[in-house]
Amino acid sequence: MPSPFPGMDPYLESPEFWSEVHHRLITAIAINLAPPLRPKYQVAIEKRTYLAALEDNVMVGIPDATIYSRQKENLQPPTQSSSNSTTTLPTPVQVEVPMLEEVREGYLEIRENATKQVITVIEVLLPKNKRSGEGRVAYESKRQKILMTATHLVEIDLLRGLPQMPILKFTDTSDYRILISRGNKRPISDLYAFDVKEQIPAFLLPLQPFDTEPILDLQRLLNEIYDQAGYDLRINYTQPPIPPLSKENASWANSLLREKGF
């Protein structure tokens, strides 16, 4: 069953679903691009790893954190020995210490088979890439390194409610963005800015000069992912999405969901 929304489904941005959507989307992009890029190019799924402060909302699903929590629950408070039974000990204050987690983020590289040169990098942004902290620092550092080379960058931002990636000479606001930065045309880049009411625009994937560039249709891929994962059965459309929509868009979404039978 297709999503009730014409473009990006804002309910998929929830922390409950986005990690899975991200994995499915980069895999779907890789599978979709492989046939038209053969035999000159290959599509590789890569990952970067860094340490970041552990957040409360990501405790679930981290094995070490789960083990630590279980061990802590089984600990019993220390008892006084009989020799110190007359000594009154002060009550300590309960605090928390900063914890680090290993973060792994997937992205795609289009490589030329003959030279192994990275021609294009495709990034689908995660909340950690946009939120202030180690994740944004790590991503912006890599982004800047790419922009200083001849490698093309495709940056797909399907997340609302967090600071957007820096670009110049664009003052409008939008819910979502797709940035196409061609290495041979920088600093001029192509930006597709669109809102929740609009379809996700298709675009040409930048490659080497004179090569046929395949069309990347994210809308079709997301529709297929939505159906394959059964999100229509898993999403509670009677509750507002996370993050919430603007008042105007929330009213539009409510009318749309009623019309679609959700």
TAZIRA-V152572 format. One record per residue. N is the residue number from 1. OMEGA is omega in degrees with one decimal (none if undefined). NEAR is the number of other C-alpha atoms within 8 Angstrom. D_LAST is the distance of its C-alpha to the last C-alpha in Angstrom with 2 decimals. Layout:
n = {N & N}
omega = {OMEGA & OMEGA}
near = {NEAR & NEAR}
d_last = {D_LAST & D_LAST}
This chain:
n = {1 & 2 & 3 & 4 & 5 & 6 & 7 & 8 & 9 & 10 & 11 & 12 & 13 & 14 & 15 & 16 & 17 & 18 & 19 & 20 & 21 & 22 & 23 & 24 & 25 & 26 & 27 & 28 & 29 & 30 & 31 & 32 & 33 & 34 & 35 & 36 & 37 & 38 & 39 & 40 & 41 & 42 & 43 & 44 & 45 & 46 & 47 & 48 & 49 & 50 & 51 & 52 & 53 & 54 & 55 & 56 & 57 & 58 & 59 & 60 & 61 & 62 & 63 & 64 & 65 & 66 & 67 & 68 & 69 & 70 & 71 & 72 & 73 & 74 & 75 & 76 & 77 & 78 & 79 & 80 & 81 & 82 & 83 & 84 & 85 & 86 & 87 & 88 & 89 & 90 & 91 & 92 & 93 & 94 & 95 & 96 & 97 & 98 & 99 & 100 & 101 & 102 & 103 & 104 & 105 & 106 & 107 & 108 & 109 & 110 & 111 & 112 & 113 & 114 & 115 & 116 & 117 & 118 & 119 & 120 & 121 & 122 & 123 & 124 & 125 & 126 & 127 & 128 & 129 & 130 & 131 & 132 & 133 & 134 & 135 & 136 & 137 & 138 & 139 & 140 & 141 & 142 & 143 & 144 & 145 & 146 & 147 & 148 & 149 & 150 & 151 & 152 & 153 & 154 & 155 & 156 & 157 & 158 & 159 & 160 & 161 & 162 & 163 & 164 & 165 & 166 & 167 & 168 & 169 & 170 & 171 & 172 & 173 & 174 & 175 & 176 & 177 & 178 & 179 & 180 & 181 & 182 & 183 & 184 & 185 & 186 & 187 & 188 & 189 & 190 & 191 & 192 & 193 & 194 & 195 & 196 & 197 & 198 & 199 & 200 & 201 & 202 & 203 & 204 & 205 & 206 & 207 & 208 & 209 & 210 & 211 & 212 & 213 & 214 & 215 & 216 & 217 & 218 & 219 & 220 & 221 & 222 & 223 & 224 & 225 & 226 & 227 & 228 & 229 & 230 & 231 & 232 & 233 & 234 & 235 & 236 & 237 & 238 & 239 & 240 & 241 & 242 & 243 & 244 & 245 & 246 & 247 & 248 & 249 & 250 & 251 & 252 & 253 & 254 & 255 & 256 & 257 & 258 & 259 & 260 & 261 & 262}
omega = {-179.0 & 174.9 & 177.4 & -177.7 & -177.7 & -178.8 & 176.8 & 176.3 & -175.7 & 179.4 & 178.5 & 179.7 & -179.3 & 175.4 & 179.6 & -173.0 & -165.4 & 179.4 & 178.5 & 178.7 & -179.6 & 179.3 & -178.8 & -175.2 & -179.1 & 175.9 & 179.6 & 177.7 & -179.7 & -179.6 & -178.0 & -176.1 & -173.9 & -177.2 & -178.0 & -178.8 & 178.1 & -0.3 & -173.2 & -173.3 & 171.5 & 177.8 & -178.1 & 173.0 & -177.3 & 175.4 & 172.4 & -176.2 & 175.9 & 177.5 & 179.2 & 178.7 & -179.5 & -179.7 & -178.5 & -174.3 & 177.0 & 179.2 & -178.5 & 176.4 & 176.4 & -171.4 & -177.0 & -180.0 & 179.7 & 178.7 & -179.1 & -178.2 & -179.8 & 178.4 & -177.6 & -179.4 & -177.1 & -179.1 & 177.0 & 178.9 & -179.4 & 178.7 & 178.7 & 175.5 & -177.6 & -178.0 & -179.1 & -173.8 & -178.4 & -178.3 & 177.8 & -179.0 & 177.4 & 178.7 & -178.7 & 174.3 & 179.1 & -179.5 & 175.7 & 177.5 & 180.0 & 179.6 & 177.6 & 174.4 & 174.3 & -178.2 & 176.1 & -176.6 & -179.2 & 174.2 & -175.8 & 172.8 & 171.7 & -176.4 & 173.7 & -174.8 & -175.4 & -174.3 & -174.5 & -179.6 & 176.1 & -177.1 & -175.8 & 172.7 & 177.6 & 179.6 & 169.1 & -168.8 & 174.1 & 177.8 & -179.7 & 177.9 & -173.9 & -178.4 & 179.5 & -178.8 & -175.3 & -178.3 & 179.4 & 178.4 & -179.2 & -178.2 & -179.1 & 177.0 & 178.5 & 179.2 & -178.5 & 178.1 & 178.0 & -177.2 & 177.7 & -179.5 & 176.5 & -179.4 & 176.0 & 176.8 & 171.3 & -175.8 & -175.6 & -177.5 & 179.6 & -178.2 & 175.6 & 166.2 & 178.0 & -179.4 & -177.0 & 178.3 & -176.1 & 170.1 & -177.2 & 174.4 & 172.0 & -174.3 & 179.8 & 175.6 & 178.0 & 177.4 & -173.5 & -178.6 & 168.5 & -179.0 & 175.4 & -178.8 & -178.9 & -176.6 & -177.4 & -179.0 & -177.7 & 10.0 & 178.7 & -179.9 & 178.7 & 179.5 & 170.8 & 179.1 & -175.8 & -175.5 & -175.8 & -179.6 & -173.0 & 173.9 & 175.4 & -176.7 & 171.2 & -177.4 & 176.9 & 177.6 & -177.8 & 178.4 & 176.6 & 177.9 & 176.1 & 175.3 & 176.6 & -176.9 & -179.8 & 175.7 & 175.6 & -177.5 & -177.9 & -179.7 & 179.2 & -179.3 & 178.9 & 177.0 & 178.8 & 178.2 & 179.9 & -178.7 & -178.3 & -177.4 & 179.5 & -178.1 & 177.7 & 178.4 & -173.4 & -177.1 & 175.7 & -176.7 & 176.6 & 177.6 & 178.1 & 179.2 & 175.5 & -2.9 & -177.1 & 175.1 & 172.8 & -177.5 & -179.4 & -178.8 & 177.6 & 178.0 & 176.9 & -178.3 & 179.4 & 178.7 & -179.9 & -177.5 & 176.2 & 179.9 & -177.8 & 178.5 & 178.0 & none}
near = {6 & 8 & 10 & 8 & 8 & 9 & 10 & 12 & 11 & 9 & 9 & 8 & 14 & 11 & 7 & 5 & 9 & 10 & 9 & 7 & 10 & 10 & 9 & 9 & 11 & 13 & 9 & 9 & 11 & 12 & 8 & 7 & 11 & 10 & 7 & 6 & 10 & 8 & 6 & 8 & 10 & 12 & 11 & 9 & 11 & 8 & 8 & 7 & 8 & 9 & 9 & 11 & 9 & 10 & 6 & 5 & 5 & 8 & 10 & 7 & 6 & 8 & 6 & 6 & 9 & 11 & 8 & 8 & 8 & 8 & 8 & 7 & 6 & 6 & 6 & 4 & 4 & 4 & 4 & 6 & 6 & 5 & 5 & 7 & 8 & 5 & 5 & 5 & 4 & 4 & 4 & 4 & 4 & 4 & 4 & 4 & 4 & 6 & 6 & 8 & 8 & 8 & 8 & 8 & 7 & 10 & 12 & 13 & 13 & 12 & 13 & 12 & 10 & 5 & 5 & 7 & 7 & 10 & 13 & 13 & 13 & 11 & 10 & 11 & 11 & 9 & 8 & 10 & 12 & 13 & 10 & 8 & 8 & 10 & 13 & 12 & 10 & 10 & 9 & 9 & 8 & 8 & 8 & 8 & 8 & 11 & 13 & 6 & 7 & 10 & 12 & 15 & 15 & 13 & 11 & 11 & 9 & 11 & 11 & 8 & 5 & 8 & 6 & 5 & 5 & 4 & 5 & 4 & 4 & 5 & 4 & 4 & 4 & 8 & 11 & 12 & 12 & 11 & 12 & 12 & 14 & 12 & 11 & 5 & 8 & 9 & 5 & 6 & 10 & 7 & 8 & 8 & 9 & 11 & 8 & 12 & 8 & 9 & 10 & 9 & 8 & 9 & 7 & 8 & 9 & 9 & 10 & 6 & 4 & 4 & 6 & 5 & 8 & 9 & 8 & 10 & 9 & 10 & 12 & 7 & 11 & 10 & 10 & 9 & 11 & 13 & 12 & 6 & 6 & 9 & 8 & 10 & 5 & 6 & 7 & 5 & 9 & 5 & 5 & 8 & 11 & 9 & 8 & 7 & 9 & 6 & 6 & 7 & 10 & 11 & 8 & 8 & 8 & 8 & 8 & 10 & 11 & 8 & 7 & 7 & 5 & 7}
d_last = {12.06 & 11.99 & 10.22 & 8.01 & 11.00 & 14.30 & 16.48 & 16.46 & 13.24 & 14.35 & 12.73 & 15.26 & 18.03 & 17.76 & 21.06 & 19.28 & 18.36 & 20.61 & 23.79 & 22.38 & 20.78 & 24.23 & 26.12 & 24.08 & 24.31 & 28.06 & 28.67 & 26.72 & 28.69 & 31.92 & 31.32 & 30.36 & 33.43 & 35.99 & 36.90 & 37.54 & 39.46 & 41.82 & 44.75 & 45.56 & 42.78 & 40.91 & 37.59 & 38.02 & 35.46 & 37.30 & 36.76 & 38.41 & 39.21 & 40.14 & 40.39 & 38.23 & 37.98 & 35.72 & 32.66 & 31.22 & 27.68 & 29.01 & 31.13 & 28.81 & 29.67 & 33.16 & 35.63 & 38.59 & 36.72 & 35.51 & 39.08 & 40.49 & 38.23 & 39.25 & 42.88 & 42.70 & 41.28 & 44.26 & 46.86 & 49.01 & 50.70 & 54.33 & 56.96 & 60.30 & 63.36 & 66.05 & 68.42 & 66.06 & 65.03 & 66.63 & 64.88 & 61.84 & 59.37 & 57.22 & 53.44 & 51.69 & 48.68 & 45.52 & 44.42 & 42.45 & 43.91 & 42.20 & 40.82 & 40.25 & 37.80 & 38.26 & 35.49 & 34.95 & 33.07 & 32.60 & 33.31 & 34.70 & 38.20 & 39.38 & 43.02 & 45.84 & 47.16 & 50.80 & 51.08 & 48.16 & 47.56 & 44.11 & 43.14 & 39.54 & 37.44 & 33.63 & 31.91 & 28.22 & 28.32 & 27.47 & 27.18 & 30.79 & 31.99 & 30.85 & 31.49 & 35.14 & 37.18 & 38.62 & 35.61 & 35.77 & 39.57 & 39.50 & 37.06 & 38.84 & 42.14 & 41.05 & 39.48 & 42.78 & 44.79 & 42.85 & 43.29 & 47.03 & 47.29 & 46.87 & 43.67 & 40.58 & 37.55 & 33.91 & 31.82 & 28.02 & 26.33 & 22.53 & 22.60 & 22.37 & 24.16 & 27.40 & 30.69 & 30.78 & 33.55 & 36.69 & 37.37 & 39.86 & 39.93 & 36.21 & 35.41 & 31.96 & 28.83 & 25.75 & 22.71 & 23.81 & 27.13 & 28.90 & 32.67 & 35.09 & 38.57 & 41.24 & 44.35 & 46.68 & 45.22 & 44.78 & 44.43 & 42.58 & 39.08 & 36.02 & 32.89 & 29.46 & 27.61 & 24.04 & 21.06 & 17.35 & 16.94 & 19.38 & 19.70 & 21.79 & 25.30 & 27.33 & 30.90 & 34.24 & 35.24 & 38.69 & 41.53 & 45.32 & 46.93 & 47.19 & 44.65 & 41.73 & 38.60 & 35.43 & 32.13 & 29.52 & 26.05 & 23.76 & 20.66 & 21.30 & 22.14 & 19.03 & 16.89 & 19.10 & 18.91 & 15.12 & 15.39 & 18.58 & 17.44 & 14.27 & 12.32 & 8.95 & 10.46 & 12.08 & 10.01 & 8.79 & 6.32 & 7.49 & 10.81 & 12.50 & 13.54 & 17.15 & 19.12 & 17.58 & 17.12 & 19.68 & 19.24 & 18.97 & 16.47 & 14.31 & 14.34 & 13.55 & 10.59 & 9.15 & 9.93 & 8.59 & 4.98 & 5.62 & 7.62 & 5.72 & 3.80 & 0.00}
